[in-house]
Amino acid sequence: MPDLRSVHAKDGKWPTDPSKLSEEVLIGQGLVDFQKVFTTLHEFGYPSDMTIKHDISGPQQIEHVKNERLYLQRILDEVLS
């Protein structure tokens, strides 16, 4: 996977209306299997740098990103152990 330069983490649910985009939710509350994603990235030698992509705005945004980071770190720690 030498062409992979960066990964953005984002979570969501399948769209209920095919003419609209899916609903973004907090990382860990959607349908992305981050355990599988991190395991696959690790198997290909990806160094683990990741950007949290958070399009949900509002005063709670910073707290959300902190919690999402902790969630992703726990999974990454499991994969790397």
HTML snippet that shows the backbone in 3Dmol.js (N, CA, C, O; Angstrom):
<script src="https://3Dmol.org/build/3Dmol-min.js"></script>
<div id="view" style="width:600px;height:400px;position:relative"></div>
<script>
const pdb = `
ATOM      1  N   MET A   1       0.824  -1.178   0.000  1.00  0.00           N
ATOM      2  CA  MET A   1       0.000   0.000   0.000  1.00  0.00           C
ATOM      3  C   MET A   1       0.880   1.257   0.000  1.00  0.00           C
ATOM      4  O   MET A   1       0.649   2.167   0.796  1.00  0.00           O
ATOM      5  N   PRO A   2       1.866   1.316  -0.868  1.00  0.00           N
ATOM      6  CA  PRO A   2       2.795   2.455  -0.851  1.00  0.00           C
ATOM      7  C   PRO A   2       2.162   3.774  -1.275  1.00  0.00           C
ATOM      8  O   PRO A   2       2.716   4.835  -0.989  1.00  0.00           O
ATOM      9  N   ASP A   3       1.034   3.734  -1.940  1.00  0.00           N
ATOM     10  CA  ASP A   3       0.393   4.972  -2.398  1.00  0.00           C
ATOM     11  C   ASP A   3      -0.499   5.612  -1.346  1.00  0.00           C
ATOM     12  O   ASP A   3      -0.929   6.752  -1.522  1.00  0.00           O
ATOM     13  N   LEU A   4      -0.785   4.916  -0.270  1.00  0.00           N
ATOM     14  CA  LEU A   4      -1.637   5.444   0.792  1.00  0.00           C
ATOM     15  C   LEU A   4      -0.844   6.444   1.619  1.00  0.00           C
ATOM     16  O   LEU A   4       0.162   6.090   2.233  1.00  0.00           O
ATOM     17  N   ARG A   5      -1.296   7.690   1.634  1.00  0.00           N
ATOM     18  CA  ARG A   5      -0.570   8.746   2.322  1.00  0.00           C
ATOM     19  C   ARG A   5      -1.276   9.249   3.578  1.00  0.00           C
ATOM     20  O   ARG A   5      -0.623   9.699   4.520  1.00  0.00           O
ATOM     21  N   SER A   6      -2.596   9.174   3.595  1.00  0.00           N
ATOM     22  CA  SER A   6      -3.318   9.643   4.770  1.00  0.00           C
ATOM     23  C   SER A   6      -4.678   8.957   4.855  1.00  0.00           C
ATOM     24  O   SER A   6      -5.220   8.479   3.858  1.00  0.00           O
ATOM     25  N   VAL A   7      -5.210   8.922   6.075  1.00  0.00           N
ATOM     26  CA  VAL A   7      -6.514   8.317   6.325  1.00  0.00           C
ATOM     27  C   VAL A   7      -7.328   9.282   7.159  1.00  0.00           C
ATOM     28  O   VAL A   7      -6.837   9.852   8.134  1.00  0.00           O
ATOM     29  N   HIS A   8      -8.586   9.459   6.763  1.00  0.00           N
ATOM     30  CA  HIS A   8      -9.527  10.268   7.534  1.00  0.00           C
ATOM     31  C   HIS A   8     -10.527   9.325   8.182  1.00  0.00           C
ATOM     32  O   HIS A   8     -11.110   8.475   7.508  1.00  0.00           O
ATOM     33  N   ALA A   9     -10.724   9.469   9.472  1.00  0.00           N
ATOM     34  CA  ALA A   9     -11.710   8.663  10.189  1.00  0.00           C
ATOM     35  C   ALA A   9     -13.010   9.442  10.279  1.00  0.00           C
ATOM     36  O   ALA A   9     -13.030  10.602  10.689  1.00  0.00           O
ATOM     37  N   LYS A  10     -14.085   8.792   9.892  1.00  0.00           N
ATOM     38  CA  LYS A  10     -15.408   9.395   9.910  1.00  0.00           C
ATOM     39  C   LYS A  10     -16.392   8.244  10.048  1.00  0.00           C
ATOM     40  O   LYS A  10     -16.087   7.131   9.622  1.00  0.00           O
ATOM     41  N   ASP A  11     -17.542   8.474  10.621  1.00  0.00           N
ATOM     42  CA  ASP A  11     -18.522   7.409  10.810  1.00  0.00           C
ATOM     43  C   ASP A  11     -19.885   7.888  10.339  1.00  0.00           C
ATOM     44  O   ASP A  11     -20.148   9.090  10.288  1.00  0.00           O
ATOM     45  N   GLY A  12     -20.739   6.954  10.000  1.00  0.00           N
ATOM     46  CA  GLY A  12     -22.067   7.322   9.533  1.00  0.00           C
ATOM     47  C   GLY A  12     -22.973   6.110   9.471  1.00  0.00           C
ATOM     48  O   GLY A  12     -22.605   5.001   9.857  1.00  0.00           O
ATOM     49  N   LYS A  13     -24.166   6.364   8.972  1.00  0.00           N
ATOM     50  CA  LYS A  13     -25.166   5.311   8.792  1.00  0.00           C
ATOM     51  C   LYS A  13     -25.612   5.329   7.338  1.00  0.00           C
ATOM     52  O   LYS A  13     -25.488   6.346   6.655  1.00  0.00           O
ATOM     53  N   TRP A  14     -26.129   4.206   6.869  1.00  0.00           N
ATOM     54  CA  TRP A  14     -26.607   4.135   5.503  1.00  0.00           C
ATOM     55  C   TRP A  14     -27.728   5.148   5.285  1.00  0.00           C
ATOM     56  O   TRP A  14     -28.550   5.369   6.174  1.00  0.00           O
ATOM     57  N   PRO A  15     -27.761   5.763   4.105  1.00  0.00           N
ATOM     58  CA  PRO A  15     -28.855   6.710   3.834  1.00  0.00           C
ATOM     59  C   PRO A  15     -30.196   5.980   3.737  1.00  0.00           C
ATOM     60  O   PRO A  15     -30.277   4.871   3.210  1.00  0.00           O
ATOM     61  N   THR A  16     -31.227   6.611   4.247  1.00  0.00           N
ATOM     62  CA  THR A  16     -32.566   6.026   4.144  1.00  0.00           C
ATOM     63  C   THR A  16     -33.264   6.517   2.878  1.00  0.00           C
ATOM     64  O   THR A  16     -34.257   5.935   2.441  1.00  0.00           O
ATOM     65  N   ASP A  17     -32.742   7.583   2.298  1.00  0.00           N
ATOM     66  CA  ASP A  17     -33.261   8.127   1.043  1.00  0.00           C
ATOM     67  C   ASP A  17     -32.113   8.074   0.034  1.00  0.00           C
ATOM     68  O   ASP A  17     -31.096   8.741   0.223  1.00  0.00           O
ATOM     69  N   PRO A  18     -32.264   7.281  -1.047  1.00  0.00           N
ATOM     70  CA  PRO A  18     -31.165   7.116  -1.994  1.00  0.00           C
ATOM     71  C   PRO A  18     -30.735   8.407  -2.702  1.00  0.00           C
ATOM     72  O   PRO A  18     -29.671   8.447  -3.319  1.00  0.00           O
ATOM     73  N   SER A  19     -31.540   9.439  -2.617  1.00  0.00           N
ATOM     74  CA  SER A  19     -31.174  10.702  -3.268  1.00  0.00           C
ATOM     75  C   SER A  19     -30.389  11.626  -2.329  1.00  0.00           C
ATOM     76  O   SER A  19     -30.015  12.734  -2.713  1.00  0.00           O
ATOM     77  N   LYS A  20     -30.141  11.163  -1.098  1.00  0.00           N
ATOM     78  CA  LYS A  20     -29.426  11.979  -0.116  1.00  0.00           C
ATOM     79  C   LYS A  20     -28.185  11.245   0.386  1.00  0.00           C
ATOM     80  O   LYS A  20     -28.077  10.023   0.281  1.00  0.00           O
ATOM     81  N   LEU A  21     -27.254  12.021   0.933  1.00  0.00           N
ATOM     82  CA  LEU A  21     -26.062  11.444   1.536  1.00  0.00           C
ATOM     83  C   LEU A  21     -26.415  10.782   2.862  1.00  0.00           C
ATOM     84  O   LEU A  21     -27.480  11.029   3.428  1.00  0.00           O
ATOM     85  N   SER A  22     -25.523   9.951   3.344  1.00  0.00           N
ATOM     86  CA  SER A  22     -25.761   9.283   4.616  1.00  0.00           C
ATOM     87  C   SER A  22     -25.668  10.270   5.776  1.00  0.00           C
ATOM     88  O   SER A  22     -25.121  11.365   5.644  1.00  0.00           O
ATOM     89  N   GLU A  23     -26.205   9.859   6.891  1.00  0.00           N
ATOM     90  CA  GLU A  23     -26.156  10.671   8.107  1.00  0.00           C
ATOM     91  C   GLU A  23     -24.817  10.471   8.794  1.00  0.00           C
ATOM     92  O   GLU A  23     -24.444   9.340   9.107  1.00  0.00           O
ATOM     93  N   GLU A  24     -24.090  11.553   9.033  1.00  0.00           N
ATOM     94  CA  GLU A  24     -22.844  11.449   9.788  1.00  0.00           C
ATOM     95  C   GLU A  24     -23.175  11.392  11.262  1.00  0.00           C
ATOM     96  O   GLU A  24     -24.035  12.123  11.753  1.00  0.00           O
ATOM     97  N   VAL A  25     -22.477  10.509  11.961  1.00  0.00           N
ATOM     98  CA  VAL A  25     -22.638  10.378  13.410  1.00  0.00           C
ATOM     99  C   VAL A  25     -21.254  10.377  14.043  1.00  0.00           C
ATOM    100  O   VAL A  25     -20.245  10.309  13.341  1.00  0.00           O
ATOM    101  N   LEU A  26     -21.208  10.452  15.355  1.00  0.00           N
ATOM    102  CA  LEU A  26     -19.934  10.419  16.048  1.00  0.00           C
ATOM    103  C   LEU A  26     -19.225   9.104  15.776  1.00  0.00           C
ATOM    104  O   LEU A  26     -19.867   8.061  15.645  1.00  0.00           O
ATOM    105  N   ILE A  27     -17.912   9.152  15.691  1.00  0.00           N
ATOM    106  CA  ILE A  27     -17.129   7.941  15.479  1.00  0.00           C
ATOM    107  C   ILE A  27     -17.429   6.965  16.608  1.00  0.00           C
ATOM    108  O   ILE A  27     -17.364   7.305  17.789  1.00  0.00           O
ATOM    109  N   GLY A  28     -17.761   5.737  16.206  1.00  0.00           N
ATOM    110  CA  GLY A  28     -18.123   4.713  17.174  1.00  0.00           C
ATOM    111  C   GLY A  28     -19.615   4.508  17.281  1.00  0.00           C
ATOM    112  O   GLY A  28     -20.064   3.532  17.882  1.00  0.00           O
ATOM    113  N   GLN A  29     -20.402   5.418  16.702  1.00  0.00           N
ATOM    114  CA  GLN A  29     -21.856   5.297  16.767  1.00  0.00           C
ATOM    115  C   GLN A  29     -22.473   4.945  15.416  1.00  0.00           C
ATOM    116  O   GLN A  29     -23.693   4.848  15.286  1.00  0.00           O
ATOM    117  N   GLY A  30     -21.624   4.757  14.420  1.00  0.00           N
ATOM    118  CA  GLY A  30     -22.107   4.446  13.079  1.00  0.00           C
ATOM    119  C   GLY A  30     -21.793   3.013  12.697  1.00  0.00           C
ATOM    120  O   GLY A  30     -21.691   2.133  13.551  1.00  0.00           O
ATOM    121  N   LEU A  31     -21.644   2.794  11.414  1.00  0.00           N
ATOM    122  CA  LEU A  31     -21.501   1.449  10.881  1.00  0.00           C
ATOM    123  C   LEU A  31     -20.071   1.068  10.510  1.00  0.00           C
ATOM    124  O   LEU A  31     -19.836  -0.056  10.064  1.00  0.00           O
ATOM    125  N   VAL A  32     -19.116   1.968  10.681  1.00  0.00           N
ATOM    126  CA  VAL A  32     -17.736   1.652  10.318  1.00  0.00           C
ATOM    127  C   VAL A  32     -17.139   0.693  11.343  1.00  0.00           C
ATOM    128  O   VAL A  32     -17.222   0.922  12.550  1.00  0.00           O
ATOM    129  N   ASP A  33     -16.540  -0.378  10.845  1.00  0.00           N
ATOM    130  CA  ASP A  33     -15.866  -1.357  11.702  1.00  0.00           C
ATOM    131  C   ASP A  33     -14.404  -0.928  11.810  1.00  0.00           C
ATOM    132  O   ASP A  33     -13.559  -1.394  11.045  1.00  0.00           O
ATOM    133  N   PHE A  34     -14.107  -0.043  12.755  1.00  0.00           N
ATOM    134  CA  PHE A  34     -12.759   0.503  12.884  1.00  0.00           C
ATOM    135  C   PHE A  34     -11.742  -0.556  13.297  1.00  0.00           C
ATOM    136  O   PHE A  34     -10.562  -0.433  12.966  1.00  0.00           O
ATOM    137  N   GLN A  35     -12.170  -1.585  14.007  1.00  0.00           N
ATOM    138  CA  GLN A  35     -11.273  -2.693  14.349  1.00  0.00           C
ATOM    139  C   GLN A  35     -10.754  -3.330  13.057  1.00  0.00           C
ATOM    140  O   GLN A  35      -9.558  -3.588  12.923  1.00  0.00           O
ATOM    141  N   LYS A  36     -11.643  -3.575  12.128  1.00  0.00           N
ATOM    142  CA  LYS A  36     -11.259  -4.177  10.848  1.00  0.00           C
ATOM    143  C   LYS A  36     -10.418  -3.213  10.016  1.00  0.00           C
ATOM    144  O   LYS A  36      -9.429  -3.616   9.403  1.00  0.00           O
ATOM    145  N   VAL A  37     -10.807  -1.957   9.995  1.00  0.00           N
ATOM    146  CA  VAL A  37     -10.049  -0.950   9.240  1.00  0.00           C
ATOM    147  C   VAL A  37      -8.622  -0.862   9.764  1.00  0.00           C
ATOM    148  O   VAL A  37      -7.674  -0.929   8.981  1.00  0.00           O
ATOM    149  N   PHE A  38      -8.453  -0.714  11.075  1.00  0.00           N
ATOM    150  CA  PHE A  38      -7.112  -0.585  11.656  1.00  0.00           C
ATOM    151  C   PHE A  38      -6.293  -1.859  11.468  1.00  0.00           C
ATOM    152  O   PHE A  38      -5.090  -1.796  11.213  1.00  0.00           O
ATOM    153  N   THR A  39      -6.945  -3.013  11.595  1.00  0.00           N
ATOM    154  CA  THR A  39      -6.238  -4.275  11.399  1.00  0.00           C
ATOM    155  C   THR A  39      -5.710  -4.372   9.968  1.00  0.00           C
ATOM    156  O   THR A  39      -4.558  -4.750   9.753  1.00  0.00           O
ATOM    157  N   THR A  40      -6.543  -4.033   9.002  1.00  0.00           N
ATOM    158  CA  THR A  40      -6.128  -4.074   7.602  1.00  0.00           C
ATOM    159  C   THR A  40      -5.006  -3.081   7.325  1.00  0.00           C
ATOM    160  O   THR A  40      -4.024  -3.418   6.664  1.00  0.00           O
ATOM    161  N   LEU A  41      -5.151  -1.857   7.831  1.00  0.00           N
ATOM    162  CA  LEU A  41      -4.095  -0.855   7.643  1.00  0.00           C
ATOM    163  C   LEU A  41      -2.781  -1.329   8.259  1.00  0.00           C
ATOM    164  O   LEU A  41      -1.715  -1.162   7.666  1.00  0.00           O
ATOM    165  N   HIS A  42      -2.860  -1.912   9.438  1.00  0.00           N
ATOM    166  CA  HIS A  42      -1.663  -2.417  10.114  1.00  0.00           C
ATOM    167  C   HIS A  42      -1.007  -3.543   9.309  1.00  0.00           C
ATOM    168  O   HIS A  42       0.217  -3.592   9.182  1.00  0.00           O
ATOM    169  N   GLU A  43      -1.826  -4.442   8.770  1.00  0.00           N
ATOM    170  CA  GLU A  43      -1.300  -5.548   7.967  1.00  0.00           C
ATOM    171  C   GLU A  43      -0.562  -5.042   6.725  1.00  0.00           C
ATOM    172  O   GLU A  43       0.389  -5.675   6.266  1.00  0.00           O
ATOM    173  N   PHE A  44      -0.994  -3.919   6.189  1.00  0.00           N
ATOM    174  CA  PHE A  44      -0.342  -3.337   5.012  1.00  0.00           C
ATOM    175  C   PHE A  44       0.811  -2.411   5.372  1.00  0.00           C
ATOM    176  O   PHE A  44       1.449  -1.839   4.489  1.00  0.00           O
ATOM    177  N   GLY A  45       1.079  -2.263   6.670  1.00  0.00           N
ATOM    178  CA  GLY A  45       2.220  -1.456   7.093  1.00  0.00           C
ATOM    179  C   GLY A  45       1.949   0.029   7.204  1.00  0.00           C
ATOM    180  O   GLY A  45       2.888   0.824   7.268  1.00  0.00           O
ATOM    181  N   TYR A  46       0.682   0.422   7.228  1.00  0.00           N
ATOM    182  CA  TYR A  46       0.369   1.845   7.391  1.00  0.00           C
ATOM    183  C   TYR A  46       0.786   2.277   8.793  1.00  0.00           C
ATOM    184  O   TYR A  46       0.509   1.564   9.758  1.00  0.00           O
ATOM    185  N   PRO A  47       1.451   3.440   8.930  1.00  0.00           N
ATOM    186  CA  PRO A  47       2.044   3.825  10.219  1.00  0.00           C
ATOM    187  C   PRO A  47       1.071   4.274  11.314  1.00  0.00           C
ATOM    188  O   PRO A  47       1.512   4.528  12.435  1.00  0.00           O
ATOM    189  N   SER A  48      -0.207   4.381  11.043  1.00  0.00           N
ATOM    190  CA  SER A  48      -1.258   4.671  12.018  1.00  0.00           C
ATOM    191  C   SER A  48      -1.654   6.135  12.145  1.00  0.00           C
ATOM    192  O   SER A  48      -2.552   6.441  12.930  1.00  0.00           O
ATOM    193  N   ASP A  49      -1.035   7.047  11.419  1.00  0.00           N
ATOM    194  CA  ASP A  49      -1.487   8.437  11.471  1.00  0.00           C
ATOM    195  C   ASP A  49      -2.884   8.531  10.867  1.00  0.00           C
ATOM    196  O   ASP A  49      -3.167   7.942   9.823  1.00  0.00           O
ATOM    197  N   MET A  50      -3.745   9.277  11.538  1.00  0.00           N
ATOM    198  CA  MET A  50      -5.119   9.384  11.076  1.00  0.00           C
ATOM    199  C   MET A  50      -5.684  10.743  11.465  1.00  0.00           C
ATOM    200  O   MET A  50      -5.387  11.267  12.538  1.00  0.00           O
ATOM    201  N   THR A  51      -6.497  11.305  10.582  1.00  0.00           N
ATOM    202  CA  THR A  51      -7.170  12.566  10.845  1.00  0.00           C
ATOM    203  C   THR A  51      -8.631  12.279  11.152  1.00  0.00           C
ATOM    204  O   THR A  51      -9.291  11.546  10.416  1.00  0.00           O
ATOM    205  N   ILE A  52      -9.134  12.849  12.225  1.00  0.00           N
ATOM    206  CA  ILE A  52     -10.551  12.712  12.540  1.00  0.00           C
ATOM    207  C   ILE A  52     -11.307  13.741  11.716  1.00  0.00           C
ATOM    208  O   ILE A  52     -11.067  14.943  11.824  1.00  0.00           O
ATOM    209  N   LYS A  53     -12.216  13.254  10.897  1.00  0.00           N
ATOM    210  CA  LYS A  53     -13.037  14.123  10.046  1.00  0.00           C
ATOM    211  C   LYS A  53     -14.367  14.305  10.752  1.00  0.00           C
ATOM    212  O   LYS A  53     -15.157  13.368  10.869  1.00  0.00           O
ATOM    213  N   HIS A  54     -14.604  15.516  11.219  1.00  0.00           N
ATOM    214  CA  HIS A  54     -15.785  15.779  12.049  1.00  0.00           C
ATOM    215  C   HIS A  54     -16.542  16.966  11.470  1.00  0.00           C
ATOM    216  O   HIS A  54     -16.139  18.115  11.653  1.00  0.00           O
ATOM    217  N   ASP A  55     -17.632  16.690  10.776  1.00  0.00           N
ATOM    218  CA  ASP A  55     -18.413  17.760  10.151  1.00  0.00           C
ATOM    219  C   ASP A  55     -19.607  18.190  10.992  1.00  0.00           C
ATOM    220  O   ASP A  55     -20.407  19.018  10.557  1.00  0.00           O
ATOM    221  N   ILE A  56     -19.731  17.639  12.184  1.00  0.00           N
ATOM    222  CA  ILE A  56     -20.825  18.026  13.073  1.00  0.00           C
ATOM    223  C   ILE A  56     -20.356  19.252  13.847  1.00  0.00           C
ATOM    224  O   ILE A  56     -19.377  19.190  14.591  1.00  0.00           O
ATOM    225  N   SER A  57     -21.062  20.367  13.667  1.00  0.00           N
ATOM    226  CA  SER A  57     -20.611  21.613  14.294  1.00  0.00           C
ATOM    227  C   SER A  57     -21.408  21.917  15.561  1.00  0.00           C
ATOM    228  O   SER A  57     -22.391  21.249  15.883  1.00  0.00           O
ATOM    229  N   GLY A  58     -20.955  22.933  16.254  1.00  0.00           N
ATOM    230  CA  GLY A  58     -21.636  23.364  17.462  1.00  0.00           C
ATOM    231  C   GLY A  58     -20.665  23.439  18.623  1.00  0.00           C
ATOM    232  O   GLY A  58     -19.496  23.078  18.486  1.00  0.00           O
ATOM    233  N   PRO A  59     -21.145  23.907  19.765  1.00  0.00           N
ATOM    234  CA  PRO A  59     -20.269  24.108  20.920  1.00  0.00           C
ATOM    235  C   PRO A  59     -19.685  22.805  21.475  1.00  0.00           C
ATOM    236  O   PRO A  59     -18.667  22.835  22.167  1.00  0.00           O
ATOM    237  N   GLN A  60     -20.305  21.680  21.188  1.00  0.00           N
ATOM    238  CA  GLN A  60     -19.839  20.392  21.696  1.00  0.00           C
ATOM    239  C   GLN A  60     -18.775  19.764  20.793  1.00  0.00           C
ATOM    240  O   GLN A  60     -18.284  18.678  21.099  1.00  0.00           O
ATOM    241  N   GLN A  61     -18.413  20.412  19.706  1.00  0.00           N
ATOM    242  CA  GLN A  61     -17.514  19.816  18.718  1.00  0.00           C
ATOM    243  C   GLN A  61     -16.162  19.395  19.310  1.00  0.00           C
ATOM    244  O   GLN A  61     -15.693  18.294  19.022  1.00  0.00           O
ATOM    245  N   ILE A  62     -15.542  20.219  20.107  1.00  0.00           N
ATOM    246  CA  ILE A  62     -14.232  19.889  20.677  1.00  0.00           C
ATOM    247  C   ILE A  62     -14.344  18.663  21.580  1.00  0.00           C
ATOM    248  O   ILE A  62     -13.497  17.772  21.519  1.00  0.00           O
ATOM    249  N   GLU A  63     -15.359  18.611  22.399  1.00  0.00           N
ATOM    250  CA  GLU A  63     -15.554  17.455  23.290  1.00  0.00           C
ATOM    251  C   GLU A  63     -15.799  16.183  22.469  1.00  0.00           C
ATOM    252  O   GLU A  63     -15.294  15.113  22.809  1.00  0.00           O
ATOM    253  N   HIS A  64     -16.568  16.308  21.399  1.00  0.00           N
ATOM    254  CA  HIS A  64     -16.816  15.157  20.525  1.00  0.00           C
ATOM    255  C   HIS A  64     -15.512  14.620  19.947  1.00  0.00           C
ATOM    256  O   HIS A  64     -15.268  13.413  19.971  1.00  0.00           O
ATOM    257  N   VAL A  65     -14.683  15.506  19.433  1.00  0.00           N
ATOM    258  CA  VAL A  65     -13.425  15.077  18.821  1.00  0.00           C
ATOM    259  C   VAL A  65     -12.513  14.432  19.864  1.00  0.00           C
ATOM    260  O   VAL A  65     -11.851  13.438  19.564  1.00  0.00           O
ATOM    261  N   LYS A  66     -12.465  14.968  21.064  1.00  0.00           N
ATOM    262  CA  LYS A  66     -11.663  14.353  22.130  1.00  0.00           C
ATOM    263  C   LYS A  66     -12.140  12.928  22.411  1.00  0.00           C
ATOM    264  O   LYS A  66     -11.327  12.012  22.539  1.00  0.00           O
ATOM    265  N   ASN A  67     -13.454  12.742  22.506  1.00  0.00           N
ATOM    266  CA  ASN A  67     -14.008  11.412  22.779  1.00  0.00           C
ATOM    267  C   ASN A  67     -13.769  10.460  21.610  1.00  0.00           C
ATOM    268  O   ASN A  67     -13.483   9.280  21.814  1.00  0.00           O
ATOM    269  N   GLU A  68     -13.885  10.970  20.399  1.00  0.00           N
ATOM    270  CA  GLU A  68     -13.636  10.139  19.226  1.00  0.00           C
ATOM    271  C   GLU A  68     -12.168   9.699  19.183  1.00  0.00           C
ATOM    272  O   GLU A  68     -11.868   8.558  18.830  1.00  0.00           O
ATOM    273  N   ARG A  69     -11.281  10.588  19.534  1.00  0.00           N
ATOM    274  CA  ARG A  69      -9.859  10.254  19.564  1.00  0.00           C
ATOM    275  C   ARG A  69      -9.593   9.132  20.575  1.00  0.00           C
ATOM    276  O   ARG A  69      -8.864   8.185  20.282  1.00  0.00           O
ATOM    277  N   LEU A  70     -10.185   9.247  21.756  1.00  0.00           N
ATOM    278  CA  LEU A  70     -10.015   8.198  22.766  1.00  0.00           C
ATOM    279  C   LEU A  70     -10.562   6.855  22.276  1.00  0.00           C
ATOM    280  O   LEU A  70      -9.941   5.813  22.486  1.00  0.00           O
ATOM    281  N   TYR A  71     -11.707   6.886  21.632  1.00  0.00           N
ATOM    282  CA  TYR A  71     -12.310   5.666  21.086  1.00  0.00           C
ATOM    283  C   TYR A  71     -11.376   5.021  20.065  1.00  0.00           C
ATOM    284  O   TYR A  71     -11.114   3.819  20.129  1.00  0.00           O
ATOM    285  N   LEU A  72     -10.874   5.822  19.125  1.00  0.00           N
ATOM    286  CA  LEU A  72      -9.979   5.297  18.095  1.00  0.00           C
ATOM    287  C   LEU A  72      -8.661   4.805  18.692  1.00  0.00           C
ATOM    288  O   LEU A  72      -8.106   3.806  18.236  1.00  0.00           O
ATOM    289  N   GLN A  73      -8.167   5.498  19.699  1.00  0.00           N
ATOM    290  CA  GLN A  73      -6.896   5.099  20.323  1.00  0.00           C
ATOM    291  C   GLN A  73      -7.029   3.741  21.002  1.00  0.00           C
ATOM    292  O   GLN A  73      -6.112   2.923  20.937  1.00  0.00           O
ATOM    293  N   ARG A  74      -8.172   3.494  21.658  1.00  0.00           N
ATOM    294  CA  ARG A  74      -8.395   2.190  22.309  1.00  0.00           C
ATOM    295  C   ARG A  74      -8.364   1.061  21.270  1.00  0.00           C
ATOM    296  O   ARG A  74      -7.760   0.013  21.499  1.00  0.00           O
ATOM    297  N   ILE A  75      -9.011   1.285  20.145  1.00  0.00           N
ATOM    298  CA  ILE A  75      -9.021   0.264  19.099  1.00  0.00           C
ATOM    299  C   ILE A  75      -7.633   0.076  18.517  1.00  0.00           C
ATOM    300  O   ILE A  75      -7.195  -1.056  18.308  1.00  0.00           O
ATOM    301  N   LEU A  76      -6.945   1.160  18.257  1.00  0.00           N
ATOM    302  CA  LEU A  76      -5.592   1.078  17.711  1.00  0.00           C
ATOM    303  C   LEU A  76      -4.659   0.343  18.674  1.00  0.00           C
ATOM    304  O   LEU A  76      -3.843  -0.474  18.248  1.00  0.00           O
ATOM    305  N   ASP A  77      -4.778   0.631  19.963  1.00  0.00           N
ATOM    306  CA  ASP A  77      -3.959  -0.059  20.967  1.00  0.00           C
ATOM    307  C   ASP A  77      -4.209  -1.567  20.942  1.00  0.00           C
ATOM    308  O   ASP A  77      -3.274  -2.357  21.067  1.00  0.00           O
ATOM    309  N   GLU A  78      -5.479  -1.965  20.778  1.00  0.00           N
ATOM    310  CA  GLU A  78      -5.816  -3.400  20.693  1.00  0.00           C
ATOM    311  C   GLU A  78      -5.180  -4.040  19.462  1.00  0.00           C
ATOM    312  O   GLU A  78      -4.634  -5.141  19.536  1.00  0.00           O
ATOM    313  N   VAL A  79      -5.254  -3.345  18.335  1.00  0.00           N
ATOM    314  CA  VAL A  79      -4.701  -3.880  17.097  1.00  0.00           C
ATOM    315  C   VAL A  79      -3.197  -4.025  17.176  1.00  0.00           C
ATOM    316  O   VAL A  79      -2.637  -5.001  16.676  1.00  0.00           O
ATOM    317  N   LEU A  80      -2.531  -3.054  17.805  1.00  0.00           N
ATOM    318  CA  LEU A  80      -1.070  -3.059  17.864  1.00  0.00           C
ATOM    319  C   LEU A  80      -0.503  -3.945  18.954  1.00  0.00           C
ATOM    320  O   LEU A  80       0.700  -4.206  18.975  1.00  0.00           O
ATOM    321  N   SER A  81      -1.362  -4.417  19.874  1.00  0.00           N
ATOM    322  CA  SER A  81      -0.838  -5.244  20.978  1.00  0.00           C
ATOM    323  C   SER A  81      -0.724  -6.694  20.594  1.00  0.00           C
ATOM    324  O   SER A  81      -0.302  -7.517  21.406  1.00  0.00           O
TER     325      SER A  81
END
`;
const viewer = $3Dmol.createViewer("view");
viewer.addModel(pdb, "pdb");
viewer.setStyle({}, {cartoon: {color: "spectrum"}});
viewer.zoomTo();
viewer.render();
</script>
